Amino acid sequence: MNFAKFKIAVVIPAYRVERDIQNVLGGIPAYVKSIVVVDDASPDSSADLATAAAKRDKRITLIRHEENRGVGGAMVSGFRKALELGAQIVVKLDGDGQMDPVHIPALVTPLITGNADYVKGNRFRDFGALGQMPLVRRIGNLGLSFLTKAATGYWNIFDPTNGYFAIRADVLAQLPLEKLDKGYFFETSMLSHLYLLDAFVLDVTIPARYGGETSNLSIRRALFEFPFKLTRTLLRRMVLKYFIFDFSMMSIYLLTGIPLLFFGLIFGITKWIQYANLGVAAPTGTVILPTLSVILAIQILLSAIEIDLNAAPRKVISKALV
């Protein structure tokens, strides 16, 4: 495919990447029409190196933030610039060298042919590359991936937190960029908004490159922030999808299953404590009522989960570029 026919833009958030940024910029294929580097108030020489590269490569546009806005904030600035430049497809490429530009065709081809609205890399299908991933990062990513799938509704994709992705500009233009998370929850935030657009997301196998780079993500901060944000994302999706935009059997299952589960648990625990303090056995009816409530609630919620699994967007909302 002749990729030079299409307006492909690459957005690179740059923070503490002075060691790798020049190699990353030098490795971007010639068919890419524009390169937007966003210096997110990096304290090192990342911006100076990008400026020097821009003198050699006219495709490079440098945006500088006076204050650090986080990777999401940097990407929002880059997205807006890419749309302003008339891009048809926007690719996110990190400046630390983990994302090999040689895989850009795998990301953009489904977007060009109209087979996807958003394409993202999947590190977990390449066992060789997966073995290079640090064990702690591998376990954390697997757990976080499952929780992210539940929160965003994209059960059919794997490695949803992978930051190497490409998106159609016409789909990107429909996203509320100002509402995207400004930190490392950015990719999950994007997926949650794409779900509400009914955009089709496609996985492609792209191994990550792990060298001596240092992640700027604080594990402690993520452990405190991510559970809250994932829960909020899940609740927001459930309310909008099944009560605001539509009302179906899923809505009824949620309205009956959740109260029934809480009733069974609260009533059962309360009565267990009450009769334990009295030192007598609880009546049969008192035991059976919360037990049946919890069992019935679990059955109802399992049916709800099955409906949600099948509700992931499966049709493309954008048209082919060819």
N, C-alpha and C positions, 0 to 999 in steps of 0.2 A: 504494500500500500504506500502511496506517495503522501506522507504526512505533511509535506511542505505545502500542500493545497489548503490546509486548515490552520486556523489561528489558535495555536496552542500556547498557553502562557504557563510559566512555572513560577510559583510563589515560594520563597525561601525565608522562613523566620530565622533571624540570626541573633544568637545570644551566646557569647563565650565560645565562638567557633573559629577563632583566628587560625587555629592549626589546620583546619580542613576546608575553609570556605573557598579558597582559591582553586583547590582541586575539584571541589564540587561544581563550581561555576565553569571550570575548564572542561568538565565532562558532560555538560548538557549538549545534546545533539543539535546540529545546525538547523533542523527543521522546526525547532521551537522558535516561535516568532518574538516572544517577549519574556523577559526574566525580571521578576520583581523581588528585590531583596529588602526585607524589613529589618532594619537595625533596631532592636527592642531595648534601646539605651544600654547596649552592651559595654561593660567597663574595659574591655580589651580593645584590640585593634581591628576587630571584625569589620567595622564600618569603613575604616581607612583602606583595608584590603579590597573591600567590595567597590569602593570608589576608584581605586587603581584599576580594577578589572573592568569597570564600566568605560574607562578611557580606551580600552582595547576592544571591547565588545559593546557595540551600540544598542544591543538588545536589552542591556541591563539598566534597570531603573532602581535607584536607591531611595527608600523611605526611611526617615530617621525619627524615632520617638524620643522626646525629651525625658520621659519617665517610662519605666518598665511597665508594660501592660499584660505581660504573660503571653504564652504561645498563642492563645485564642485571640487576644487583642491584636497581636502582630498579624495573624492570619486574616482577621477582619479588614485591617488596613490594606493588606495585600490583595484580598478579594476585590475590594472596591476599586483599587487601581487597575487590576486585571480586567474588570468589567468596563472601566473607563477606556481602556486601550482596545476594546472591541474583541476580546477573546471569545472563542467558541467553546473552548475546553480549558479548564484550570487544573493544574497539577500541583499538589503540595509536595515539596521536597525539603527535607531537613538539611541544615547546613553543617551537620557533624559527620557526614560521610557514611552514615548507616544505610542510606537509601541509594542504591545504585541506579543512575540515570538510564542504564541500558534496559531497564524494565519499563520505561515509560510507554513504549508501544503496546505492551500487554495491558496497561491501564487505559489507554486512550482508544484502542481499537473497538471495544464494545460500545463506547460512547459514540464513535463515528458511525458505526453500522446500525445504531438504534437498538442495541440489545441490552442497554442499561442506562440508568440516569446517573449513577454514582458507582464507581469501581474502586475497590480497596484491596490492598495486599493482604495475603494470608501467610504468615510465617510458619504455621503449624503443619503444613502439608509437605514441607521439605525437611525430611528427617535429618539429613546431613547438616543443614544450616541450623536446625533446631538444637542439635547437639552442641553447637557453639554458643548457644544462649546460656548465660549464667543460670544455675539451677534455681536460685531464689527468684530471679526474674521470670523464669519459665513457669514456676508454680503460681506466682502472683498473677501473671498474665492469664493463665488458664482459669483461675478462680474469678478474676475480674471480668474475663470474657463472658462467662456464664451469667453473672449478675447483670452485665451490660445488655446481653441479649434479652433477658427478662424485662429490664427496664425500658428498653427502646422498642421491643416488639419484633425485632429482626432476628427471629429464632433460626432462620435458614442460613445465616452467615456465621463464619467462625472468625476468631481473632478480631472482634469488632473495634478493639482499641488501637489497632494498627494505624499509625499516622501517615502511611504512604498511600495516597489516594488521588483520584481524579474525578472531576464533576463537570457535568454539562453547564455551561454558563447560563442558559435559559432556566435551568433548575435552580442554580445558585442565586439568580436574581429574585427568585420567589421566596428565598429564606429570609427571615427577620434577622439580619446580621447583627443588629444591635442587641438582640436577646441571646446570642450565642455565648457560652461560657468563655471567660477570658483566660482561664488557667488550663491545667492539664486535663480537665473534664471536657475540653473543647470537642474532641472527636465524638464522644458520646452525646454531647449536646446537639451536634450536627445531625446525628442519626435520629435523635428524638424528633427533630423538626422535619426531617425528610420523611419520617413515617407518617406524620400528619398530612404531608403533601401526597402520600401514596406513591412515593418514588421507589423504583426498583433498584435494589443494591446488589451488586455482583462481586463475588470473591474471585480473585485470581492468585495463583501461587507465586509469591515473590519472597525469596529468602532475604533476611536482614543481614547486614554485615556488622559484626561486633569486633571492634578493635579495642583501643585503650581509652575510648571516650568516657567521660564522666557524665552521668545523667544529672540534670538539674532538678529532677523530680524528688521531693522530699518524701520518703516512705512514711515517716510519722505523720506528716501533713495529709498525705493521701488516705491513710487509715482513718483519720478523723473526718475528712471532708467527703470522701467518695461514698461511704454508706448513706449519709444524709442526702447527698445529691442524687444517688441512684434511687432511693426511696421516693424522693420528691418527683423525679422523672417518671417513675412507674405510676404513682398516683395521678399525676397530671395526664399521662397518656390514657389511663383507664377512664377518668372522668370525661375527657374530651372525646375519646374514640367511642365509648359505649353509652354515654349519657347525654352529651351535647350534640355530636355529629350524627348519632344513630341511637336507636333503642331496640334491642334484640333479645334473644334468649340468653346471650352472654350477660346482658344487663340484669335480667331476672335472676340468673345464677348468682351473680355478685350480691344482689340485694337480699337474697335468701341465705346463701352459703356463709357469708362473712358474719352477719349477726348471729346465726345459729352456732357458728364456731365459738364466737366470743361468749355467748350465753352458756354453752356447754362447759367451757373452760372455767369461767368465773363462778358459775353456780357450783360446779363440781369441786373446785378448790375451796370455795367458801364452806360448803357443807363438810368436806373432809376435815378442815381445820376445826369446825364447830364440834363434830362428833369425836374427833381425836382428843380435844380438850375435855369433853365430857367422859371420855374413857369407855364409850359404848359403841357398838356396831351401828353403822348407818342403816336405815330401812332399805329394803330391796328397791323400792320405787325411787328413792333418793339417789341410789347408785345407777339405776338403769337410765333415768332421764338424761343426765349429762352425758353418759356414755353413748346413748343413741344419738343425741344431738351432735356430738363431735364426729361420730362415724358418718352420719348423714351429711354433715357439713363438708367433710373431706370428699365424699363421693360427688357432691354438687360442685365443689371447687375444682376437682379433677376434670370434670366435664367442661368447666369454664376454661381451664388451661388448654384442653384439647382444641377448643374453639379458637383461642388466642394463637395457638401454634399454627393453625391453618389460615389465620387472618393476615399474615405477613404479606406485604405488597408483592405481587407477582407479575404485574404488567408495567411496561415502560410508559412514562408520561411524556417523554420527549421524542421527537422524530429524528430519523437518520439524517446525517449530514451528507450522505452520498446517494 
